[in-house]
Amino acid sequence: MATVIWVAASALSVLVLAAVEYRSGRQELFERAGSTETLLAEKLAQHDAHLSALGAIVRMSPVEPSPSIQGLSENILVRYPRIVEIATFRLDAGAARIFRYGKPAGATEESGRPLAELPKLFNVGDIASRALPGEQAYDIFKLVEPGRVLRLRIDANALLDGERASRDYSTTLTLNDETLAAHGGTERALLAATTRIAMTSHTQPLQLEISRYFGPGELVPLRLAVPLIIGWAAVIWLVASYRETQAERRRHEARAALLKQEAMLAHAGRVNALGEMASGIAHELAQPVTAMLSQSQAARRALAIGRQDILEKALDANIREAKRAGDILGRMRAYISGAPADIKMVPLDEAITEAMRLVEADIKARAISLNMVIFPDLPVVPIDVVSFQQVIHNLVRNAADAVARCPSPLITLTARREGDGVAIEVADNGPGIETGSLHRIFEPFFTTKPDGMGLGLPLSSRLIERMNGSLEAHNNGGATFVIRLPLGEPA
């Protein structure tokens, strides 16, 4: 997603940059066109001034060739190289004599030129222009007096010499839709902007067209585009990193809240199960307490008869039974208080046997048959003994509740190796789990018991997960719960 945003932002930035560069180029074009128009207008005004000065000399020189016309013409051609020829025409009987001036060798004369070569000028002072596309020039004609015409020939290319040569620009000069000169231009342009100017001179109605060409490098300069794209990449990366950091923080907070809820759930489940385990605790403590009473009575009799050996044996037995009672109470205290998981490598058969001792009394009191199948090749497994015993207790108690009304209640506990781990099954011959409830039984506060809290199975599942195991349920005649634990070292 971040890549798509970066590509879109970069593309948009490049388009905006291209638009800005295009607008800047157009502004530069208009400024260039304005200066070119001003310079060209000055040159055209100079041509008009030369026509006026030469026309006056021609009128004062009735005989040609005239040294006066030659002198002024030679000076003009030297100072203004774009004026390549100055000539006068004498019109006579359908033909014209032409006198060419300005060359260092002097004036020359040519006779017999047809009058059709000249534009029609009716009044003294009339001026006309004619394009010479093949020569990239144009002529200006002026009728200075009846029967005498003055002509200036202008080199159009020289007229544009002041225009700066550039591959980004092209300049075209036309007269009466005839192209006189074209400068510049490019074949690699992606885009072009053009402005057209009609010169205001009535004697030389030229049209000027200037175009500005934009190549890829002009529209999108790398010196600007690359930092812009890199900048967008950095910004989007920072935003994405910030959002990912925020999302990670929210996940950690949600996880912490979930763990807190699970801890509260576990504690509630343990407290709820405490009442059910009271009979098991009483049964467990009854044996060491009874043994301690019996040994104490024997110790008193040994003291009365002076038998020191019997007294010592009785006291040693009391110490063992007291430690056993202490271990039972310590295990139950850790179970209720929710102490941190203490994963240790424990023989699985011993852990199961120890767990079943807490429920044997209740199972027997309810006349429920218990079938334990523990295979002899069971290994040691990494478990939290207290949590594991709590899960076994919850599953067996649930099975006992499920078969309470069966005519021949039976609970079967099987422990065996399975692949790279072990499997412990607690099965009963009760009615099983309703199909509609099977996928929800591990949800907190979901229960099928009228007086249940819906905490036992979710808590059991979570405890097994903390040992890197799993707890599953299915129907197989009755309900069957399967605990799967991996082999390995404790974390």
Sequence and secondary structure as in RCSB ss.txt:
>XXXX:A:sequence
MATVIWVAASALSVLVLAAVEYRSGRQELFERAGSTETLLAEKLAQHDAHLSALGAIVRMSPVEPSPSIQGLSEN
ILVRYPRIVEIATFRLDAGAARIFRYGKPAGATEESGRPLAELPKLFNVGDIASRALPGEQAYDIFKLVEPGRVL
RLRIDANALLDGERASRDYSTTLTLNDETLAAHGGTERALLAATTRIAMTSHTQPLQLEISRYFGPGELVPLRLA
VPLIIGWAAVIWLVASYRETQAERRRHEARAALLKQEAMLAHAGRVNALGEMASGIAHELAQPVTAMLSQSQAAR
RALAIGRQDILEKALDANIREAKRAGDILGRMRAYISGAPADIKMVPLDEAITEAMRLVEADIKARAISLNMVIF
PDLPVVPIDVVSFQQVIHNLVRNAADAVARCPSPLITLTARREGDGVAIEVADNGPGIETGSLHRIFEPFFTTKP
DGMGLGLPLSSRLIERMNGSLEAHNNGGATFVIRLPLGEPA
>XXXX:A:secstr
 HHHHHHHHHHHHHHHHHHHHHHHHHHHHHHHHHHHHHHHHHHHHHHHHHHHHHHHHHHT  SSS HHHHHHHHH
HHHH TTEEEEEEEEEETTEEEEEEE  TT  EEEEEEEGGGS    STT EEEEEEGGGTEEEEEEEEETTEEE
EEEEEHHHHTTTS   TTEEEEEEETTEEEEEEE  SS SEEEEEEEE   SSS EEEEEEEEE HHHHS HHHH
HHHHHHHHHHHHHHHHHHHHHHHHHHHHHHHHHHHHHHHHHHHHHHHHHHHHHHHHHHHHHHHHHHHHHHHHHHH
HHHHHT HHHHHHHHHHHHHHHHHHHHHHHHHHHHHHT    EEEEEHHHHHHHHHTTTHHHHHHTT EEEEEE 
TT  EEEEEHHHHHHHHHHHHHHHHHHTTTSSS EEEEEEEEETTEEEEEEEE S    GGGGGGTTSTT  SST
T  S HHHHHHHHHHHTT EEEEEESSSEEEEEEEE S   
